[in-house]
């Protein structure tokens, strides 16, 4: 389980992560091919 502090951080950053999910996924995909 997440601590309350960690859960609050996840909730606060979720919109930014969601907005950039395509770029994040692409970076992970490229990184795993190297």
Chimera marker file (.cmm) of the C-alpha trace (Angstrom):
<marker_set name="trace">
<marker id="1" x="0.000" y="0.000" z="0.000" r="1" g="1" b="0" radius="0.5"/>
<marker id="2" x="1.035" y="3.556" z="-0.590" r="1" g="1" b="0" radius="0.5"/>
<marker id="3" x="1.516" y="5.881" z="2.309" r="1" g="1" b="0" radius="0.5"/>
<marker id="4" x="-0.898" y="8.808" z="2.428" r="1" g="1" b="0" radius="0.5"/>
<marker id="5" x="1.951" y="11.117" z="1.354" r="1" g="1" b="0" radius="0.5"/>
<marker id="6" x="2.787" y="8.923" z="-1.646" r="1" g="1" b="0" radius="0.5"/>
<marker id="7" x="-0.879" y="8.621" z="-2.591" r="1" g="1" b="0" radius="0.5"/>
<marker id="8" x="-1.206" y="12.416" z="-2.492" r="1" g="1" b="0" radius="0.5"/>
<marker id="9" x="1.838" y="12.747" z="-4.766" r="1" g="1" b="0" radius="0.5"/>
<marker id="10" x="0.376" y="10.265" z="-7.247" r="1" g="1" b="0" radius="0.5"/>
<marker id="11" x="-2.961" y="12.101" z="-7.259" r="1" g="1" b="0" radius="0.5"/>
<marker id="12" x="-1.223" y="15.451" z="-7.759" r="1" g="1" b="0" radius="0.5"/>
<marker id="13" x="0.954" y="14.276" z="-10.654" r="1" g="1" b="0" radius="0.5"/>
<marker id="14" x="-1.590" y="12.053" z="-12.407" r="1" g="1" b="0" radius="0.5"/>
<marker id="15" x="-2.902" y="14.777" z="-14.775" r="1" g="1" b="0" radius="0.5"/>
<marker id="16" x="0.617" y="15.553" z="-16.002" r="1" g="1" b="0" radius="0.5"/>
<marker id="17" x="1.472" y="11.878" z="-16.422" r="1" g="1" b="0" radius="0.5"/>
<marker id="18" x="-1.798" y="11.268" z="-18.247" r="1" g="1" b="0" radius="0.5"/>
<marker id="19" x="-1.171" y="14.178" z="-20.596" r="1" g="1" b="0" radius="0.5"/>
<marker id="20" x="2.290" y="12.860" z="-21.492" r="1" g="1" b="0" radius="0.5"/>
<marker id="21" x="1.581" y="9.116" z="-21.494" r="1" g="1" b="0" radius="0.5"/>
<marker id="22" x="2.334" y="8.742" z="-25.210" r="1" g="1" b="0" radius="0.5"/>
<marker id="23" x="5.768" y="10.328" z="-24.862" r="1" g="1" b="0" radius="0.5"/>
<marker id="24" x="6.503" y="8.396" z="-21.671" r="1" g="1" b="0" radius="0.5"/>
<marker id="25" x="5.583" y="5.092" z="-23.348" r="1" g="1" b="0" radius="0.5"/>
<marker id="26" x="7.708" y="5.921" z="-26.380" r="1" g="1" b="0" radius="0.5"/>
<marker id="27" x="10.738" y="6.688" z="-24.216" r="1" g="1" b="0" radius="0.5"/>
<marker id="28" x="10.394" y="3.404" z="-22.343" r="1" g="1" b="0" radius="0.5"/>
<marker id="29" x="10.008" y="1.486" z="-25.616" r="1" g="1" b="0" radius="0.5"/>
<marker id="30" x="13.082" y="3.109" z="-27.133" r="1" g="1" b="0" radius="0.5"/>
<marker id="31" x="15.052" y="2.529" z="-23.923" r="1" g="1" b="0" radius="0.5"/>
<marker id="32" x="14.295" y="-1.191" z="-23.865" r="1" g="1" b="0" radius="0.5"/>
<marker id="33" x="15.449" y="-1.699" z="-27.470" r="1" g="1" b="0" radius="0.5"/>
<marker id="34" x="18.946" y="-0.361" z="-26.858" r="1" g="1" b="0" radius="0.5"/>
<link id1="1" id2="2" r="1" g="1" b="0" radius="0.2"/>
<link id1="2" id2="3" r="1" g="1" b="0" radius="0.2"/>
<link id1="3" id2="4" r="1" g="1" b="0" radius="0.2"/>
<link id1="4" id2="5" r="1" g="1" b="0" radius="0.2"/>
<link id1="5" id2="6" r="1" g="1" b="0" radius="0.2"/>
<link id1="6" id2="7" r="1" g="1" b="0" radius="0.2"/>
<link id1="7" id2="8" r="1" g="1" b="0" radius="0.2"/>
<link id1="8" id2="9" r="1" g="1" b="0" radius="0.2"/>
<link id1="9" id2="10" r="1" g="1" b="0" radius="0.2"/>
<link id1="10" id2="11" r="1" g="1" b="0" radius="0.2"/>
<link id1="11" id2="12" r="1" g="1" b="0" radius="0.2"/>
<link id1="12" id2="13" r="1" g="1" b="0" radius="0.2"/>
<link id1="13" id2="14" r="1" g="1" b="0" radius="0.2"/>
<link id1="14" id2="15" r="1" g="1" b="0" radius="0.2"/>
<link id1="15" id2="16" r="1" g="1" b="0" radius="0.2"/>
<link id1="16" id2="17" r="1" g="1" b="0" radius="0.2"/>
<link id1="17" id2="18" r="1" g="1" b="0" radius="0.2"/>
<link id1="18" id2="19" r="1" g="1" b="0" radius="0.2"/>
<link id1="19" id2="20" r="1" g="1" b="0" radius="0.2"/>
<link id1="20" id2="21" r="1" g="1" b="0" radius="0.2"/>
<link id1="21" id2="22" r="1" g="1" b="0" radius="0.2"/>
<link id1="22" id2="23" r="1" g="1" b="0" radius="0.2"/>
<link id1="23" id2="24" r="1" g="1" b="0" radius="0.2"/>
<link id1="24" id2="25" r="1" g="1" b="0" radius="0.2"/>
<link id1="25" id2="26" r="1" g="1" b="0" radius="0.2"/>
<link id1="26" id2="27" r="1" g="1" b="0" radius="0.2"/>
<link id1="27" id2="28" r="1" g="1" b="0" radius="0.2"/>
<link id1="28" id2="29" r="1" g="1" b="0" radius="0.2"/>
<link id1="29" id2="30" r="1" g="1" b="0" radius="0.2"/>
<link id1="30" id2="31" r="1" g="1" b="0" radius="0.2"/>
<link id1="31" id2="32" r="1" g="1" b="0" radius="0.2"/>
<link id1="32" id2="33" r="1" g="1" b="0" radius="0.2"/>
<link id1="33" id2="34" r="1" g="1" b="0" radius="0.2"/>
</marker_set>
